[in-house]
Amino acid sequence: MKLLRVVIFAVITFSMSCGSNSKPNLTGNWTFSAHSAAFNLTYSGSAIIQENNDSLTGTMTLTGSPCATATNLQGSVTNNNITLQEWTPETFTTIATLTGTISQSSLSGNFYSPYAGCPNGDFGTWTATKH
């Protein structure tokens, strides 16, 4: 009887650990919006993101940002958390770091830009919607 309980417990534990990953795949086209607390500006843009085993790569174009107009993206996903680095291919300089959470077909969080075209840096909030 004790062995049966151990086997049942092991089967239940294994089944729970093999459950489906509810995190959506982030590969695709995204519309971004950001609000700068430093400049009191709203930026908009679009991105193409490719996800491969929780690693992210892509490109982004921005409108209204004093810091950059086009960047490359590199980042990662851990559970429902996302981190993205925007960087320029010309100088390989990180322009901004975006951190946030994943919720179905949307992303949201905070960003920080230490420099790269922004003399005093930039920071604020951002959202993105997959389409």
N, C-alpha and C positions, 0 to 999 in steps of 0.2 A: 504494500500500500504506500509506503514511504517512497519507494522507487517510482511509482506511478505519479505521485505529486511532483517529484523532481522533474520527471519527463514532461509533464503538463506545463510546469513553470518554465522550463527551457523552451518549449514550443511557443508559448505565449510571448516570452521575452524576445525570441528570434523573430517572430511575426511582427512585433511592434518595431523592432529595429530595422526591418526591411520594408517599412511602410513607404508609400509614395512621397516623393519630394514635392511639396505644394508650391515651391517657389517657381514663378513663371520663367520661361526662357526669355532673356533680354535681347536676343538677336533681332534686329530690325531697325526701322526708322522711328525716330523720336523727335518730338517738339519740346524744346526747352524754354523756360522762362526763369529769370533770376531778378531778384531785387537787391541792389547794392545799398547797404546801410551807410557805407562810407561816402558815396556820391549821391545818394537818394535818386538813383536812376533805375529803370527797369530795362533789362536786356531780354532779347528773344533770340531764338536760334533753332537749328535743327542738327541732328546727329544721326549717324549710322553706326550702330554698335553690333559687334560680333562677340558672342559668348562661346567659350570653349572650356569646359571643365572648370567653371567658376572664375575663369580669367576673361577679362574684357579688353577689347581693342576697338578702335574706330576713329572717326573724324567728326569734328563739330564746326559749324559756322555760326557766328554771332553777329547780331545787329544791336547797336546802341551801347556797346561796351567800349570804354576808353582803354581797356587793357589788351584786347586781341580781337581779331575778326575771324580767324580760322586756326584751328588747333588739331592736333592728334590727341587721341584718348588712350589711356591704358589704365586698367584697374582690376578689381577683384570683387567677388561676392562671397560673403560668409553668412550662411543662413539667410535671413531677410535683410541683411545690411550690405550696402554698396559703398565702395570707395573708388573714385575716379581721379586720375591726374590728367590735367590738360597740359600739353607741352608743344613747343614749336619744333618742327623738323629742321629749321635752319640752325638753331642754336642748341637744341636738345635741352632747353630750359623749361622747368616746370612753371607754368603760368598760374595755375590754380589747382587746389585740391578740393574736391567735392566729396562729402560724406553724407549718407542718408539711408533711408529705408525703402524697401520694395513693397508695394501694395498692388497686387494684381497687375494691371497694365499702366501703373504710374510709379514714379519715383519722387522723393522729396527729401530735403535736408538743408545743410549749411555748406557754404563755400568760403574759402580763404585764399587770397592771392597776395603773396608777400611783396611782389614787385612786378617785373616783366611788363613794362609799359604803363604801370600804375606807380607814379612816383612815391606815394605813401601807402601803397598796398590797397587791397579791397577786401570786403567781406560782406556776407549777407545770406539770404536764403534762396533756394532754387526748387523748381518742380519740373517734371518731365512726364509726358504722356506718349505712350506707344501708339502708332497708327499704321 
